[in-house]
Amino acid sequence: MQDTPTTFSVDGPPRQVGIVVLPGFSLLAQACAQEPLVMANQLAGRRLYTTDVLGLDARQVRSAAELAVTPVAAFGQGEGALDLVLVCAPAPLPSIDLERLTQWLKRLSGRGVVLGGIAGGAEVLAQAGVLEGYRATLPWQRLDTVAHTNPGISLSHQLFEIDRDRLTCGGGTAAMDMMMTLIGMHHGQRLAERVSEHFVCERIRMADEPQHVPMRSRLGHAPTSLIDAVTLMEANIEEPLTTHELAEHLGISRRQLERLFKKYLQAVPSRYYLDLRLQQARKLLRESDQPVGDIALQTGFSSGAHFSTAYRNHFGMTPREERLI
């Protein structure tokens, strides 16, 4: 469960939101952050949020798609008192001087303004030093680099993170899930669901859902046999293979396979396989109305009792409790 930003109240005047766009930003990510707030105003029948696009200066800012957006002002000029500032930037960041921007973000942090980073914007917050001691996320391709230079930030592969007065996400449509979750925190879950329905979203994805990371990127320079083993596991969720069967398919010994998993994944094959199956079960519980018993069978569990016990041990709740969230 995410921590509600401490500087926002439930009622009161419209929240002033500034979205700083940097050259090469994603139009999709920027729209996914701004449009839910605009729609929340329409559905509520009153202005809950004001949103302004800001730039490094007042000139047009070109997106990755080479379309230009004209800021209403440069950051720090004429935007009024801000409650929330989101930085929307490409990843990796453009080769431009961001010193003025990072200094401004530090000042806003000192005044209690809620700060957010979308895609590369999270890296800007990291450079400003305003993510120290917070949970945060950013595009998976940049996680290792940013983690190496910012050990004081608790980085994750999650879709988005809302930790007290900091919001970060991996970009793209994750920004929409993050903002709809924020709307729910401010004005109730029903309004957030109505916003989601308007955009024909099947559901609001939860923060703890992982960013999709391609297999070879997840395992880095791991041997091909390990990558093939995990690929086999992912292809055989309903009828799991034994460790011995996996090794036979790969033409290596069981002992060799166990050593590979221990070295590169810090787990035994059977445990890693179980985690994959439970993650798939969680996805089905959240995204479908299938009976729990059917989901148990689809993820390789021979009985509902075994499934429920394994699920509770892994996630701290039963499958039926998961459905109530």
C-alpha positions as CSV (number, residue, x, y, z in Angstrom):
1,M,0.0,0.0,0.0
2,Q,1.3,3.4,-0.9
3,D,1.8,6.3,1.5
4,T,-0.5,9.3,1.0
5,P,1.4,12.5,0.1
6,T,1.6,14.4,3.4
7,T,1.2,18.0,1.9
8,F,-2.2,17.4,0.3
9,S,-5.5,17.9,2.1
10,V,-8.7,16.1,1.1
11,D,-10.7,19.2,0.4
12,G,-9.9,22.8,-0.4
13,P,-9.0,24.9,-3.4
14,P,-7.8,23.3,-6.7
15,R,-4.3,21.8,-6.5
16,Q,-1.8,23.6,-8.7
17,V,0.2,21.1,-10.8
18,G,3.2,22.1,-12.9
19,I,4.5,19.7,-15.5
20,V,8.1,20.5,-16.6
21,V,8.9,19.0,-20.0
22,L,12.5,18.6,-21.2
23,P,13.6,18.2,-24.8
24,G,12.9,14.7,-26.2
25,F,10.1,14.0,-23.6
26,S,7.4,11.5,-24.4
27,L,4.1,13.0,-25.5
28,L,2.4,9.8,-24.4
29,A,3.9,10.1,-20.9
30,Q,3.1,13.8,-20.6
31,A,-0.5,13.2,-21.7
32,C,-0.9,10.2,-19.4
33,A,0.1,12.4,-16.5
34,Q,-2.0,15.4,-17.4
35,E,-5.2,14.0,-19.0
36,P,-6.4,12.1,-15.9
37,L,-6.3,15.3,-13.9
38,V,-8.3,17.2,-16.6
39,M,-10.8,14.4,-16.8
40,A,-11.2,14.3,-13.0
41,N,-12.2,18.0,-13.1
42,Q,-14.8,17.2,-15.8
43,L,-16.3,14.2,-14.0
44,A,-16.4,15.9,-10.6
45,G,-18.1,19.0,-12.1
46,R,-15.6,21.3,-10.5
47,R,-12.0,22.2,-10.7
48,L,-9.9,19.8,-8.6
49,Y,-6.6,20.5,-10.4
50,T,-5.1,23.2,-12.5
51,T,-2.3,22.0,-14.8
52,D,0.3,24.0,-16.5
53,V,3.1,22.9,-18.8
54,L,6.4,24.5,-17.9
55,G,9.8,24.6,-19.7
56,L,13.4,25.4,-19.1
57,D,12.5,28.7,-20.7
58,A,9.4,30.1,-22.6
59,R,10.4,28.6,-25.9
60,Q,8.7,25.6,-27.5
61,V,9.9,22.2,-26.4
62,R,10.2,19.4,-28.9
63,S,9.1,15.9,-28.0
64,A,10.7,12.6,-29.1
65,A,8.1,12.6,-31.9
66,E,9.4,16.0,-33.0
67,L,6.1,17.7,-32.1
68,A,6.5,21.0,-30.3
69,V,4.7,22.0,-27.0
70,T,4.7,25.6,-25.9
71,P,5.1,26.1,-22.1
72,V,2.9,28.7,-20.4
73,A,6.1,29.9,-18.7
74,A,9.6,28.9,-17.7
75,F,9.8,27.0,-14.4
76,G,10.0,29.4,-11.5
77,Q,8.3,32.2,-13.4
78,G,4.7,33.1,-13.3
79,E,3.3,29.7,-12.4
80,G,2.0,30.7,-8.9
81,A,2.1,28.6,-5.8
82,L,2.5,25.0,-6.8
83,D,1.3,22.0,-4.9
84,L,2.8,19.3,-7.2
85,V,5.6,19.5,-9.8
86,L,6.2,16.6,-12.2
87,V,9.3,16.5,-14.4
88,C,8.7,14.7,-17.7
89,A,12.0,13.8,-19.5
90,P,13.5,11.2,-21.8
91,A,15.7,8.4,-20.5
92,P,18.7,8.9,-20.8
93,L,18.5,12.6,-20.1
94,P,19.4,15.1,-22.9
95,S,22.8,16.6,-22.8
96,I,21.8,20.0,-21.5
97,D,22.6,22.0,-18.3
98,L,20.0,21.1,-15.6
99,E,21.7,23.0,-12.8
100,R,19.0,25.7,-12.5
101,L,16.3,23.1,-12.6
102,T,17.8,20.9,-9.9
103,Q,18.4,24.0,-7.7
104,W,14.7,25.0,-8.1
105,L,13.6,21.5,-7.2
106,K,15.6,21.6,-4.1
107,R,14.0,24.9,-3.1
108,L,10.5,23.4,-3.8
109,S,11.4,20.4,-1.7
110,G,12.3,22.7,1.2
111,R,8.9,24.4,0.9
112,G,7.1,21.0,1.1
113,V,6.0,20.9,-2.5
114,V,5.2,17.3,-3.7
115,L,7.7,16.3,-6.5
116,G,7.4,13.7,-9.2
117,G,9.5,12.2,-11.9
118,I,8.1,10.6,-15.1
119,A,10.6,8.4,-17.0
120,G,13.9,10.4,-17.1
121,G,12.3,12.9,-14.8
122,A,13.0,10.6,-11.9
123,E,16.7,10.8,-12.7
124,V,16.4,14.6,-12.6
125,L,15.0,14.4,-9.1
126,A,17.9,12.0,-8.2
127,Q,20.4,14.6,-9.5
128,A,18.7,17.2,-7.4
129,G,19.1,15.1,-4.3
130,V,15.4,15.1,-3.4
131,L,15.0,11.4,-3.6
132,E,17.4,10.5,-0.9
133,G,15.7,8.2,1.6
134,Y,12.7,7.6,-0.6
135,R,11.5,4.6,-2.6
136,A,11.5,5.4,-6.3
137,T,11.5,3.9,-9.8
138,L,12.5,4.9,-13.3
139,P,12.8,3.2,-16.7
140,W,14.4,-0.2,-16.1
141,Q,17.1,0.5,-18.6
142,R,18.5,3.1,-16.3
143,L,18.0,1.5,-12.9
144,D,21.5,0.0,-12.6
145,T,23.2,3.3,-13.6
146,V,21.2,5.4,-11.2
147,A,21.5,2.9,-8.4
148,H,25.3,3.0,-8.7
149,T,25.5,6.8,-8.4
150,N,22.6,7.2,-5.9
151,P,23.0,4.5,-3.1
152,G,20.7,6.5,-0.8
153,I,17.6,5.9,-3.0
154,S,15.7,2.7,-2.6
155,L,15.1,1.9,-6.3
156,S,12.6,-0.7,-7.5
157,H,11.4,-2.3,-10.8
158,Q,7.8,-1.4,-9.9
159,L,5.4,0.2,-12.3
160,F,5.4,3.4,-10.1
161,E,6.2,4.4,-6.6
162,I,4.3,6.9,-4.4
163,D,6.3,7.4,-1.2
164,R,5.1,10.2,1.0
165,D,5.6,13.4,-1.1
166,R,7.5,11.8,-4.0
167,L,6.0,10.2,-7.1
168,T,8.0,8.3,-9.7
169,C,7.2,6.0,-12.6
170,G,8.9,4.3,-15.5
171,G,7.1,6.5,-18.1
172,G,4.6,5.7,-20.8
173,T,1.2,4.5,-19.6
174,A,2.5,3.9,-16.1
175,A,2.1,7.7,-15.6
176,M,-1.7,7.3,-16.1
177,D,-1.9,4.5,-13.4
178,M,0.2,6.6,-11.0
179,M,-2.0,9.7,-11.5
180,M,-5.3,7.8,-11.2
181,T,-4.0,6.3,-8.0
182,L,-3.2,9.8,-6.8
183,I,-6.7,11.0,-7.7
184,G,-8.1,8.1,-5.7
185,M,-6.0,9.2,-2.7
186,H,-7.2,12.7,-3.0
187,H,-10.9,12.3,-3.9
188,G,-11.9,8.7,-3.5
189,Q,-11.5,5.5,-5.4
190,R,-14.8,5.8,-7.2
191,L,-13.7,9.0,-9.0
192,A,-10.4,7.3,-10.0
193,E,-12.4,4.4,-11.4
194,R,-14.6,6.7,-13.4
195,V,-11.5,8.4,-14.8
196,S,-10.2,4.9,-15.7
197,E,-13.5,4.0,-17.3
198,H,-13.5,7.1,-19.4
199,F,-10.1,6.2,-20.9
200,V,-11.3,2.6,-21.5
201,C,-8.8,1.2,-19.2
202,E,-9.7,-2.3,-18.0
203,R,-8.4,-1.4,-14.5
204,I,-6.0,0.8,-12.6
205,R,-2.8,-1.1,-12.4
206,M,-1.3,-1.3,-8.9
207,A,2.1,0.2,-8.0
208,D,3.7,-3.1,-7.1
209,E,3.2,-4.6,-10.5
210,P,6.6,-4.8,-12.2
211,Q,7.8,-3.0,-15.3
212,H,8.1,-5.5,-18.1
213,V,11.8,-6.2,-18.6
214,P,12.9,-8.4,-21.5
215,M,14.4,-11.7,-20.4
216,R,17.9,-11.1,-21.7
217,S,18.0,-7.7,-20.1
218,R,16.8,-9.1,-16.8
219,L,19.6,-11.7,-16.8
220,G,22.3,-9.5,-18.3
221,H,25.3,-11.6,-19.3
222,A,24.0,-14.9,-17.9
223,P,24.7,-18.1,-19.9
224,T,22.3,-19.0,-22.6
225,S,21.3,-22.2,-20.8
226,L,20.0,-20.2,-17.8
227,I,18.0,-17.9,-20.1
228,D,16.6,-20.9,-21.9
229,A,15.7,-22.5,-18.5
230,V,13.7,-19.4,-17.4
231,T,12.0,-19.3,-20.9
232,L,11.0,-22.9,-20.5
233,M,9.5,-22.1,-17.1
234,E,7.5,-19.2,-18.4
235,A,6.1,-21.4,-21.2
236,N,5.1,-24.2,-18.8
237,I,3.2,-22.5,-16.0
238,E,0.1,-24.7,-16.1
239,E,2.0,-28.0,-16.1
240,P,5.3,-27.2,-14.4
241,L,8.4,-29.2,-15.3
242,T,10.6,-30.7,-12.6
243,T,14.2,-29.5,-12.2
244,H,15.4,-32.8,-13.6
245,E,13.1,-32.4,-16.7
246,L,14.4,-28.8,-17.2
247,A,18.0,-30.0,-17.1
248,E,17.2,-32.8,-19.6
249,H,15.6,-30.3,-22.0
250,L,18.8,-28.2,-21.8
251,G,21.2,-31.0,-22.1
252,I,23.0,-30.2,-18.8
253,S,23.0,-31.9,-15.4
254,R,20.6,-31.0,-12.6
255,R,23.6,-29.9,-10.5
256,Q,24.8,-27.6,-13.2
257,L,21.3,-26.0,-13.5
258,E,21.1,-25.4,-9.7
259,R,24.6,-23.8,-9.7
260,L,23.5,-21.4,-12.5
261,F,20.3,-20.3,-10.6
262,K,22.3,-19.9,-7.4
263,K,25.0,-17.8,-9.1
264,Y,22.8,-15.5,-11.2
265,L,19.4,-15.5,-9.5
266,Q,20.2,-16.3,-5.9
267,A,17.5,-19.0,-5.8
268,V,17.1,-22.7,-6.4
269,P,15.2,-23.5,-9.7
270,S,12.1,-24.8,-7.9
271,R,11.8,-21.7,-5.8
272,Y,12.2,-19.4,-8.8
273,Y,9.7,-21.4,-10.7
274,L,7.2,-21.2,-7.9
275,D,7.6,-17.4,-7.7
276,L,6.9,-17.2,-11.5
277,R,3.7,-19.2,-11.1
278,L,2.5,-17.1,-8.1
279,Q,3.1,-13.9,-10.0
280,Q,1.0,-15.2,-12.9
281,A,-1.7,-16.2,-10.4
282,R,-1.7,-12.7,-8.9
283,K,-2.1,-11.2,-12.4
284,L,-5.1,-13.4,-13.1
285,L,-6.7,-12.6,-9.8
286,R,-6.4,-8.9,-10.4
287,E,-7.3,-8.9,-14.1
288,S,-10.0,-11.6,-14.5
289,D,-13.1,-12.8,-12.8
290,Q,-12.1,-16.5,-13.1
291,P,-12.8,-18.6,-10.0
292,V,-9.9,-19.0,-7.7
293,G,-9.9,-22.8,-8.2
294,D,-9.5,-22.3,-12.0
295,I,-6.6,-20.0,-11.5
296,A,-5.0,-22.5,-9.2
297,L,-5.1,-25.1,-11.9
298,Q,-3.9,-22.7,-14.6
299,T,-0.8,-21.9,-12.5
300,G,0.1,-25.5,-11.8
301,F,-1.4,-26.1,-8.4
302,S,-3.2,-29.5,-7.9
303,S,-5.5,-28.2,-5.1
304,G,-7.0,-25.0,-3.9
305,A,-5.6,-25.6,-0.4
306,H,-2.0,-25.9,-1.7
307,F,-2.5,-22.8,-3.8
308,S,-3.9,-20.7,-1.0
309,T,-1.1,-21.7,1.4
310,A,1.6,-21.0,-1.2
311,Y,0.0,-17.7,-2.1
312,R,-0.3,-16.6,1.6
313,N,3.3,-17.5,2.3
314,H,4.5,-15.5,-0.7
315,F,2.3,-12.4,-0.6
316,G,1.1,-12.3,3.0
317,M,-2.6,-12.8,2.1
318,T,-4.8,-15.5,0.6
319,P,-6.0,-15.4,-3.0
320,R,-9.5,-14.5,-1.9
321,E,-8.1,-11.6,0.2
322,E,-6.2,-10.4,-2.9
323,R,-9.5,-10.1,-4.7
324,L,-10.8,-7.7,-2.0
325,I,-8.1,-5.1,-2.5
